[in-house]
Amino acid sequence: MIKIIKYDKKKKIEWDEFVKKSNNGTIFHERKFINYHPKDRFVDHSLLFENRGKIVGVFPAVEYYESGMKILHSHKGASYGGIVYPYDQSIRKGFGIVKSLIKYAKSEKINRIILTLPPMIYNKKMTNYIEFALIRNHFSYLKREISSTLLLENTIEQNVKKFKQTSRTAFRKAEKKGIKVCLSNNYEKFYKILKNNLKIRHNVEPTHSLKELMKIVKIYPNRIRLYGAYLNDKMIAGTVMFDANSLVTLAFYISHDEKYQEYRAVNLLFKEIIEDSIKRNFKYLDYGIFTVNMEPNFGLARFKESFGANGIFRDTFTIDLK
């Protein structure tokens, strides 16, 4: 019997401990991350699943109304949502969690559930029990985005062998031109590069304001890093990495100054980031999605593939309830 409890702040420590020890939890599932959002931005409707007084799952979520429908949605302030479950989760428990979620949603007069699961590489133990339980209980795919992920080998030399020739040539060109890569705390300079780049290329703003980004960095000083590429003392490119869990480090922001594109700084950045990620014992580097609503950006895909990355699904499921 699975009991559902709506999250309140008294459960914060218990929630985060569960995520930390879970099979598929990430930084985006933690209350420490979720709670950085201004309180008036989302209506939190996160859930805990309990069996005999023990947490067997959590679901960070928000509620909102759209077209007259009450929707329960994977937390909209996070890259990944979905149901977080233990390392030893059984298929029976998976079914129990999904069935209890549907029953709970109906009791709350919720008309639709939408949830986005972390890609498979975030699982400590490979399992599709939750996905199977969702599909068997009449959830369907709303969309299947593609995320570029790189398996990290034992040495940087092994990873460089997987680079396409264009990428190897590019990072060596950057080295010859004197580009240096190092960890940096100059988020303000990077943010200017990022904001200008996104404006030129896509006419959009970064996901976070500089103030929000700095707040997250303060919350996670050991799990968020800025790598800067420098020409002399000038930052010309950078990447902000989020250590999502013990297996995966995620390239959350990647940007460069268009005026210095000929220096191929981003290629050297990733060569150095890959090497550092190997030293930090990560198994995968996630470059993020190159699709938006299942429309691929082939140029972005080609760039990520040049480092040996391959595409895997980031799935969003949905169900309409009567």
N, C-alpha and C positions, 0 to 999 in steps of 0.2 A: 504494500500500500504506500503510494507516494503522496506526501502532503506538500502543498505549496504555500509558502509564506512570502508576503510582499516585503521587500527589503526596507529596513530602516537603519539609521546610523548606528544603532546598538550592535548591528551585525557586521560592521565594517571590518574589524580585525579577523573575525571568523571567515568572512567572505574572502579576503585577500590571502589568508593562509590556505584556503581550499584551492584557489586559483593557482597559487605557487606550486602546490603539490599535485595538481591535476595532470591529466594526459595532454590536454590541448589548450590550456589557458595561455593568454598572452598579456603583455603590458596593457593592452586596450580593454581587457576584461576586469582589471583591478579597480577597486573603488578609489584608490589613490589617483589614478588617471581620470576616471569618470568624474570625480568630484571637483576637478579643476575648473570645469565649465561654470559660468555664472548660473546661479540658481534659477533665474527667470528665463533661461534659454530653452530648457526642455522640461517636460513633465515626466519625471522618472517613474517608471513602473517596472523596476527590476524584480526578479523572482528568485527565491531559493527553493530547491526541491529537497525534501527530507524523507528519510525512511528510518523509522524507529529512532527518531531523535538525531540521526546522523545526516549531514549534508551529502547528497549524492549528485547534486548538480546545481549550477547557477545560470541565470539568463539575464545579462544586463540589457535593459530595454527602456523605451520611452513610449508614451501614448500620445496620440494626437487625433484630430478629426480632419477628414478630407472627403469632399463630395458627400457629406452626410454620413460617412462611415467612421466608426471608432476603430483605430488601428493600433495594434501592439507591434512595435518595430524594434529590431536589434538597435542598440543605442546609436543614435544618429551622430553622436560626437566621437565615434570610434571607427577605426578602419575595419575591425572584425567584431562580430558579435556572436550570436548563436549560443548553443547550450554547451557549457563547460562541464566536463565529466571526469571521474577518477580514472587513474591508470588501469585499474582492474574492472572497469565497467563491463557488465554482462549484457547480452542482447535483450534479456528479459527486463533488466533495469532500464535499458534504452527505450524499449517499448512503453514501459510504465511511465517514464518521464514525459514522452511525447503525448501519450493518452491523457495524462493528468494536465498537461498544458492546454490541450484542446478543451477539456472539461472545465478548467478554470476560466479560460477565455470566454466560453459561452456563459458562465455564471456572472461574468463581469460585463456582459453585453458587448463584447468585442466582436467586430465584424470581420476583421482580417488580421492575420499574423504574418509578419515578414521578418526573416532572419538571415543573416549572412555569416557563413561559417569560415573559420580560418582555413587556408589551403592545407592540404594533407601533410606538408613538410613540418607543420607546427606540432604534429602528433608525436609524442614520445614512443607510443606503440601504435603501429598502423592499424586502423580499424575504421570501418564504415557503418558501424551499428546505428549511430544516430541518423545518418543519411537514409539508411534502409528503413528505419522506423518512421521517419518523416514521410517517405514515399508510400509506404504501406498504409499510412494513416491519412492519405489523400492530400498531402502537400505536393506541390509541383514546383518546377524550376521557374523562377521569375526571370533570372538571367544567369549566365555563366561567363564571368569575366576571365581573362587570362593574365596570370601574374608570371613575370620572368624570374626564375630561380636558378641559382648556381650551386651545384654540389661542390663543397670545399674539399680539396684533396689534402694530403698530408703535408705538402710543401708548395710554396709559391711556384716553383719550377714546374711542377705537375699541372698546376692550374694554367700557367702561361702557355703550356703546350696546347691547351684547349682553345686559346684565343684564335680568332681569325687573323690572317696575316696583316690585314689592314689595322687591326687594333695593336698588334705587336709593333708594327712600324710607327704607329701614332704615339705610343707611350715612350718609345725610344727617341723619337723626335723631340718630345717634351723634355726628356732628360738632357739631350744635347743642347737644347735652348736654355737650359739653366732653371727649369721649373723645379721647385721643391715642394714636397707635401709634408704637412705636419698637423698635429692636433691644434685646435685654436679655440679661444673663447670669444673671438670677435664676431658674435652673432649679428651685431648691428650692421657691420660691413657686409656679411654674407646676405643678410635679409634685403639689403638694397640691391644687390646683384640679382637675387631671386625675384624680387618684386618687379624689377625692370624687365627681366627675361620673360616672366609670365605675361606681362603687359604686351610686350612686343610679339611674342609667339602665339598667345592664346586669348589675350585681352581679358584675363581673369586675375583675381587676387589669390595670394597664398591661403591655404586652409586655415592657418593660424595667424593672428596678428603677432607682431614682434613681442608685445607684452605677454601674450598667451604662450608663445614659444619659450620665452625666458622663464615663465612660471613652471612649465613642464620640466625644463632643464633643472630648475631648482629642486623640484620634487624628486627627479631621478638623475642626480649628478653622476652616477656610475653606470647608467644605462643609456644615456643619450650623449653622443659625441659629434662634434663638428670637425671635419677634416678640411683643411684649406690648402689650395694650390697657389703658390706664390711665385711671382716674377719679381726678383729682388725682394722688396718689402711690401709689394702690392698683391692683395688677394685678387685672383682673377677667376677663381672657380671654387666651389665647395660642395660638400655633401654632408647632410645631417643623418646620422645613423641612429636608429632606435633598436636597442637589444630587446626584441619582442619576447623571447623566452630563452631558455638555456640552449636551444637548438639553432635558433634563427636570429640573424641580425638583418634589419630592414632599412633599405635606403629610402628614407621618407622624403627628403628634399634633395634634388640634384640640380645644380645650376652653374652657369658660367657667364662671364662678361663677353658679350658678342664681339666686342672690339678686339679681343685676344683669342679668337677661335683658332687662328692658325697655329697656336702653340700646343694644341691638343692636350690641354691640362686635365680634362675630365678623364681621358684614357689613362694618364699616369695616376690620377686620383684613385681610380678603381683598382689599378694594379697594386697600389700601396694599401688600400682598404682591404682587399682580398688577403694580402699577406698578413695584415694585422688581425683580421678576423680568424685566420688559421691559428695564429698565436693565442688568441683568446678562446680557442677550442669550440668555435661554432661549427655546425655541420653544414649549414646553408646560408647563403646570402640571397635575400629577396630584393629584387630590383623594383618591385611594385608592378602594378598593372599597366599594360599598354593598350587596353581596350576601355571604351566608355560606352555603357549600354550595348555591349557586344559589337561595337564598331572598332575594328583594329586600326591602330596607327602603325603602318608597316615600317615607316622610317625609324620610329622609336623601338619597334621590335628588332629591327636589323641591328641597331646600335647595341642593345642588350645582348643579343645573340652573339655579337662579336667577341664577348668575353666568355663564351661557352655556355650561356644561360639557355634554359628551355622553358616552355610555357606549361603551367599547370592551372587547373580550375580554382577560381574563387567563387563559390556558388552562393546564390541567394534563393531561398525557398519561400513559398507563400501558400496560404490557404485562406479561402473565404468560408466563413461560418454562417450557418443558417440559424 
